[in-house]
Amino acid sequence: MPPKSTPAAPVAAEKATPAGERIAKVLSRAGIASRREAERLIEIGEVAVNGKVITSPALNVTDRDKITVGGKPVAPAEPARLWLYYKPEGLVTSESDEKGRQTVFETLPPDMPRVMSVGRLDLNSEGLLLLTNDGELKRRLELPSTGWLRKYRVRINGNPTDVDLEPLRKGITVDGERFQPMNVMLDRIQGANAWLTIGLREGKNREIRRALNALDLYVNRLIRISYGPFRLGDLQPGEVEEIKPRILRDQLGLDPMAEEDAPKKAAPKPAPKPAGRSVSHGPAREGGKAEAPRRRNDAPAPAGKPRTAPRPDGKPGAPTGPSRPRRTP
């Protein structure tokens, strides 16, 4: 009697990926908040989808879904934009402050859309702060993997030597926290103070101040002058300047790790000039290149043939050219 065949185990149906994008990502792209803050808003019941309050960010939404935050509809995401802002000293880089101090966002021009800061500058620091309306762009620029160099002009109380600053270049540990090596340049001594230029890629909380304090050097002014390829330039405290979309695309397409410290390519050496008298080719054409002399009837010169044929005695010979056939007598 043939053995009974064992029924095949049912194959589990492949779980289809829900259409759309995660709700926190959509809110972030719309400039409502960062992903983490959007998830917090969801958990406290501030977000509703199609009229129903949600409490979990594990939800995908599409363009057909109607989303509200705090009862206000969320507008479709706009193209990503980026602004340079000179943050003055004494402003807090946050949406609100529990101590009632003035924030960066309270001083921005009224015609600006809702923006978020890329990273932070502490209360007593000033200089370049990037602002964006796009949460995904904010996240991208803040990722440690981006590795963009941030440069600061730092005034300290004291007259250190270049050797005194060497621990910063090697990496220093402060209160059990390791800071990566910094690019440090001693610019000048000015009375009881000294000016430094410091570049770093991490941007931990009060990193420069804490590292210098560990060397008994104390910061009395700190200005961020660049963030990756973006420069403070001629901006004055409180001024805002938008980056043009073309420049934004070009800069974000670059390799950030090569932006500051890549060795410059040496310019190619000019080809040696041929021996003999130089010949002027006339006025240069637009673009800086000299126009080559035209030949009669635009005929190309014969390649590889000398203009004169040398005589056996060493004296210059007659010009060469096509020989005429001898006439037969």
N, C-alpha and C positions, 0 to 999 in steps of 0.2 A: 504494500500500500504506500503510494508516494507520500512523502512528508508534506504537511500543510505549509504552504508558503506564508511567511511572515509578512503582514502588510507593511508597506514602506511607510516610514515615519513622515508625517506631513512636513513639507518644506515651508519654513517660516517666510511669509511674504516680506519682501524688502520694504522697510519703512521709508515712505516718501518724505523728502525734505520739504517742510512747509514753505509755501511761496512767500516772497517778501523778505524783509529784514527785521532783525531784532528791534523791539520798540526803543530800547535805550540808545541804540545806534542812530535810529531815525531822529530821536529828540536831540542827540548830540549834533548831527549834521544840520538840523534846523536852527542851531545856535541857542537852544533852550538851556543846556547845561552840558557838562562833561558826562561821559558814560557813567562814571561812578555816582555823580550827583543825580543823574537821571534815574538810576536804579534806586537811590534813596527816596526820590520823589514818588516813585512807584510804590515803594514799600509803605510809605505813610499815607497812601490813598489820594495823592494829588493828581493822578493821571487817570483818564477815562478813555476808553476806545468804543466808539459807536454807542455812547451813552452809558456804558457799563464801567464802573470803577474797577481797576485791576490792582492787584497787590503783589504780582510776581513779574519780573522782567523776562521770564521765559515765554515770550510771545512774539510771533512774527506778524508784521503788519504790511499792508500794501498801500498804494496810492488811493485805493477805494475806501480805506478806513478813515473815519473821522476821529481825530485825536484832540483831546483838550487837556490842558494843564492848569490846575487851579480854576477851572471853569472857562478858560479862554482858549479858543481854537488855535491849533498850531498851524502856522502858514507853511506852505511847501518850502523846501530847502532852497536857498538862493546860491548862486555860484560863490565859491570860497573867495574871501577877500582878506587882505592883510594890511595892517597899518603899523607905522613906526610912531612911537610916542615917547617924548622926553618926560619921564616921570620926575617931578620935583621931589626934593627931600621933604619928609613930613607927611606923605600920603600913604594910606594903607592899600595894599594890592589885594582887595577882596570886595565882594559884593556889598557887604555890610560889616560894621565893626561893633562889637559888644560894648566897647568903651566910648562909642560916640565920636570917634575920630573920623576926619574926612577921608573918603576913599578916592581912588583913581577914577572910578566910574562916575562920580559926582562932578568931576571937573571936565569931562569930555564935551565936545561940541554937541548941541542939541540935535543936529541933523544926522548924527551917526546912528547906525543900527545897533541892536544889542550885540555886544562883543564880550569876549573872554580874553584873559591875559594868557600868554604863553609863558609859563613859569611865573616867578615872582621876584620882586625886589623888596627888601625889608624897609621898614619905616624910615631909617636913617640913610638909605642908599638912594641914589638918583641915576638918571641916564636912560639908556634904551630899554624900552619895554615893548614887546610885540603884542599886538591885539588882533584878534580874528573873529569873524562871525561864524566860523565853521568848527564844530567840536572835533571832527576827525582830523582836520589840519592841526589844531591845537595838540591833539594827542601825538600826531606824527612828529611834530617839532620838539616835543618834550621827551620822546623816547630816548633812553640812554644809548640805544643802538645807532641813533642818528649821529652822535659823537661830534656835534658841531662845537668849535672852539668859541668860548665867550671871553671877551677881553675887557679888562677893567683898568682904569687909571685910579691909583690908590695913593692917598697922602697919609703918611704915618708920622707919628711923633717919635723922633729919634734920628740918629745918623748912622745907619748900619753900613757895613761894608758888603761887598759882593759875596764874600765868604760867609758872612752871617746868614745870608739868604739861601745857602746851598741846601739845607734840610727840606725846604719847600720844593726844590727841584727833584729831590730824590723820593719825595713822598713822606708824609709825617702822620703820626698817630696822636690824636687828641682825645682824651677822656675815653679811651678804648675804641674810638672810631678812626678808621684808616682813610686818609685823604690821598688820592692819586697824585702823582707828580704834577707840578704846575710849571708853566713857562713864566719865569720871573726875570724882569730886567730892571736894574737900578738906573733910573733916568737922571736924576739930579738931586743934589742936596740944597735945600732952601732954608737957611737959618736953622731953627730947631727942628725942622721937618725934612722929610725926604719924599720924593715922588717915585712910585713904582708903576710898571705896566705888568699886569698879571693875566695870564690866559689859563683857563681850565675847561675841562669837558664834562665835569660832573654836576656842579651847581647844587651841592648839598646845603642845608640850612646854615646860613651865616658862615660858610666855609672859609672864606678869606679872612674874616675878622678872627675867627677861632684859631686858625693856623698861625696868624701873625701874633696873636696874644700869647701863644705857646712859646714864641721866641722873645717875649717881653717887648713886643712892638705893637703899638696901639693905633688903630685907624681913626682918623678924624675927618676923612672925606673919601667917599667911594663912588665912582662914576662908571657905569657900564657903557662902553663905547662901541661894542659890536656883539652881534649874536649870529655866529656863522657868517654867511655872506652879507648880512644886513648891517649897515653902519649908521651910527648916530648922526654923522655928518655935521651940518650947520644948524640942526634943530636947536631951538631954545626951550628952556623949561616950560612945560605945559603945551607945547606945539605938537600937532599930529600931522602925519603925511602918509597917504595911501600908496602902497606899492602897485605899480602898473601890472595888469594881468600878464602881459607878455614877460615882464621881468620875473614875476612870481613863478611862471611856468619854467623859465630858463633856470632860475636858481634852484628850484626844487628838483630839477632833473640832473643837477651836478652831483658828483661824489663828495659828500660833506667831509669825509676824512682827508681828502686831498686838498681841501679848500685853503687851508692856511699854511700847512707845514710841508707841502709837497715841494721838492727841490725844483728850482726854475730850470727850464731847458735852456741849454746854451744856444745862442744864436749861431747858425751855420757860418763858417768862415767864408769870406768872399773868395771866389775863384781867382787865382793869380792872373794878373794882366799879362798879355803876350808882350815879349820883348820888342823894343822898337818904339817909334814915335806914336803917340796916341792920336787917334783921329776923332774929331768932334762929330757927333751924329745929329747935331742941330738941337732945337728946343725939345724939351721933354713933353710927352703927351700926358693927358689927364690920367692920374693914377701913379705918376712918379716914374714911369719907365720911359727911357729914351726911345724915340722912333728910329727904327733901322733905316739906313739909306736905301733909296730905291735904285735899282739898276736900270739901265737903258732898256726900254721895251719890256720891263719887268721880267727879264730872262734870268733864270738862276745861274749863278756863277758855276763854272765847272769845278767839281770837287776834287781836291787833292793835287791840283796842278799848280806849279809855281808860275808867277807872272813873267819871269825872265828865265831864259835858259843859260846856265853858266858856261863860259868858254873854258877850254882846257888850260889857258894861261891864267885863269883866276879872275879875269876882268869880266865885268857884267856884260851879258849878252843882249841880243835884241829881244824885244817882246815876242812872246810865243803867240801862236794863233793857228788857225787852220791853214795848212800849206796848200799853195795853189798847184794844180797839175802842170807839169812841164809841157811846153808846146812842142810838138814834134816837127822838126824842120822838113 
